[in-house]
Amino acid sequence: STAAAKQHGLKKAMGNMKVDWEPLEFLTAERNGVPLLRGIDEIQTVLDDHISKTQAIRSSPFCKPFEEEVHAWEATLMYIQ
């Protein structure tokens, strides 16, 4: 059915976002003895993009079967932000 196809597409988009984070690294550089995050431009770009995508998924009526997962993922992204 169309609803099942849309649900599958949204679920796949969620999975793809999680895979996108696997190669990213939070690197630090010390300044005056304090570790600071460095090279966060790529991470910030991915984060902003994924927050937008997650909010779009959450607003879809087709995300109901995995709504809890979407809310947990959004909470994780907002925590990182």
BAVO-233752 format. One record per residue: residue number from 1; x, y, z of N, C-alpha, C in turn. Coordinates in steps of 0.001 Angstrom, whole numbers. Layout:
BEGIN
<r NUM,<X,Y,Z>,<X,Y,Z>,<X,Y,Z>>
...
END
This chain:
BEGIN
<r 1,<834,-1190,0>,<0,0,0>,<875,1248,0>>
<r 2,<277,2359,-304>,<994,3629,-328>,<1487,4000,1061>>
<r 3,<656,3779,2080>,<1052,4104,3456>,<2262,3283,3874>>
<r 4,<2266,2015,3553>,<3393,1153,3904>,<4670,1607,3201>>
<r 5,<4542,2011,1949>,<5706,2490,1200>,<6251,3774,1821>>
<r 6,<5367,4665,2230>,<5807,5916,2855>,<6459,5647,4206>>
<r 7,<5878,4724,4977>,<6475,4354,6261>,<7869,3767,6052>>
<r 8,<7985,2910,5059>,<9282,2295,4755>,<10307,3369,4371>>
<r 9,<9901,4324,3553>,<10796,5406,3137>,<11273,6236,4316>>
<r 10,<10369,6542,5237>,<10737,7322,6420>,<11678,6527,7323>>
<r 11,<11378,5251,7508>,<12212,4383,8348>,<13610,4259,7744>>
<r 12,<13669,4146,6415>,<14960,4059,5730>,<15751,5360,5890>>
<r 13,<15069,6499,5807>,<15727,7793,5993>,<16310,7899,7399>>
<r 14,<15580,7392,8400>,<16090,7381,9775>,<17370,6539,9859>>
<r 15,<17336,5373,9252>,<18506,4495,9266>,<19701,5123,8574>>
<r 16,<19452,5795,7454>,<20536,6455,6719>,<21180,7555,7543>>
<r 17,<20374,8296,8299>,<20941,9357,9138>,<21881,8763,10184>>
<r 18,<21487,7666,10787>,<22332,7037,11813>,<23650,6553,11214>>
<r 19,<23589,6014,9997>,<24802,5557,9312>,<25715,6745,8989>>
<r 20,<25131,7889,8665>,<25922,9086,8343>,<26826,9507,9497>>
<r 21,<26444,9199,10724>,<27229,9620,11895>,<28423,8712,12155>>
<r 22,<28397,7486,11639>,<29447,6522,11960>,<30865,7002,11624>>
<r 23,<31115,7609,10453>,<32493,8017,10158>,<32909,9349,10799>>
<r 24,<31976,10081,11378>,<32307,11388,11947>,<33017,11224,13287>>
<r 25,<34023,12075,13521>,<34771,12031,14767>,<34774,13394,15431>>
<r 26,<34624,13366,16730>,<34754,14580,17521>,<36211,14662,17963>>
<r 27,<36978,15521,17299>,<38398,15668,17597>,<38611,16853,18524>>
<r 28,<39651,16749,19350>,<39954,17851,20264>,<41371,18347,20031>>
<r 29,<41571,19585,20384>,<42895,20186,20391>,<42998,20951,21708>>
<r 30,<44168,20868,22320>,<44327,21531,23604>,<44766,22974,23409>>
<r 31,<44141,23855,24155>,<44527,25268,24160>,<44562,25708,25611>>
<r 32,<45731,26142,26052>,<45940,26556,27447>,<45534,25452,28420>>
<r 33,<45817,24208,28029>,<45513,23076,28894>,<44061,22643,28899>>
<r 34,<43247,23262,28029>,<41816,22935,27978>,<41518,22264,26637>>
<r 35,<40934,21058,26659>,<40587,20419,25380>,<39376,21107,24746>>
<r 36,<39526,21475,23497>,<38448,22115,22742>,<38137,21283,21516>>
<r 37,<36855,21262,21135>,<36483,20581,19894>,<37073,21338,18719>>
<r 38,<37541,20594,17731>,<38064,21246,16524>,<37460,20578,15303>>
<r 39,<37463,21314,14201>,<36961,20767,12945>,<35498,20374,13012>>
<r 40,<34688,21224,13615>,<33283,20853,13812>,<32365,21346,12689>>
<r 41,<32930,21974,11674>,<32098,22491,10579>,<31276,21387,9916>>
<r 42,<31919,20266,9597>,<31213,19159,8949>,<30153,18584,9889>>
<r 43,<30522,18435,11146>,<29578,17897,12133>,<28381,18822,12277>>
<r 44,<28609,20121,12331>,<27516,21082,12477>,<26590,21047,11262>>
<r 45,<27169,20897,10071>,<26375,20813,8847>,<25484,19579,8864>>
<r 46,<26055,18433,9226>,<25287,17184,9293>,<24215,17301,10369>>
<r 47,<24579,17859,11512>,<23641,18018,12621>,<22440,18867,12211>>
<r 48,<22686,20014,11618>,<21589,20891,11179>,<20688,20192,10166>>
<r 49,<21314,19493,9210>,<20562,18781,8183>,<19699,17679,8808>>
<r 50,<20266,16932,9733>,<19542,15816,10340>,<18437,16280,11280>>
<r 51,<18635,17406,11933>,<17558,17953,12770>,<16366,18316,11890>>
<r 52,<16635,18958,10771>,<15557,19325,9836>,<14849,18090,9296>>
<r 53,<15623,17094,8880>,<15033,15864,8338>,<14207,15139,9397>>
<r 54,<14726,15086,10618>,<14022,14395,11697>,<12710,15093,12029>>
<r 55,<12727,16408,12042>,<11499,17157,12310>,<10481,16935,11202>>
<r 56,<10944,16818,9961>,<10031,16542,8849>,<9437,15139,8988>>
<r 57,<10258,14184,9358>,<9765,12816,9567>,<8750,12799,10700>>
<r 58,<9082,13480,11794>,<8200,13502,12964>,<6837,14102,12630>>
<r 59,<6809,15060,11728>,<5552,15725,11387>,<4701,14906,10407>>
<r 60,<5277,13837,9876>,<4537,12999,8934>,<3582,12069,9677>>
<r 61,<2370,11927,9170>,<1436,10992,9809>,<1865,9526,9637>>
<r 62,<2819,9278,8753>,<3261,7912,8477>,<4346,7431,9429>>
<r 63,<4780,8269,10368>,<5833,7850,11296>,<5273,7223,12568>>
<r 64,<3962,7125,12682>,<3330,6603,13903>,<3912,5273,14385>>
<r 65,<4145,4278,13498>,<4638,2982,13978>,<6017,3050,14654>>
<r 66,<6830,4050,14318>,<8156,4169,14925>,<8379,5570,15510>>
<r 67,<7291,6175,15948>,<7317,7537,16497>,<8260,7649,17699>>
<r 68,<8292,6626,18543>,<9158,6658,19724>,<10631,6736,19310>>
<r 69,<10998,5985,18290>,<12373,6010,17782>,<12718,7392,17230>>
<r 70,<11767,8019,16530>,<11985,9349,15962>,<12204,10365,17082>>
<r 71,<11396,10292,18134>,<11551,11223,19257>,<12888,11014,19965>>
<r 72,<13303,9764,20121>,<14588,9480,20771>,<15749,10003,19925>>
<r 73,<15661,9821,18617>,<16708,10305,17710>,<16768,11834,17740>>
<r 74,<15612,12470,17726>,<15577,13935,17782>,<16185,14423,19093>>
<r 75,<15875,13759,20192>,<16429,14153,21498>,<17949,14023,21487>>
<r 76,<18467,12980,20845>,<19913,12800,20740>,<20550,13933,19953>>
<r 77,<19940,14269,18813>,<20466,15354,17985>,<20427,16691,18718>>
<r 78,<19346,16938,19432>,<19232,18202,20167>,<20260,18254,21315>>
<r 79,<20544,17128,21912>,<21554,17068,22969>,<22930,17407,22414>>
<r 80,<23243,16877,21230>,<24532,17165,20587>,<24636,18639,20244>>
<r 81,<23524,19211,19815>,<23520,20614,19410>,<23853,21498,20592>>
END
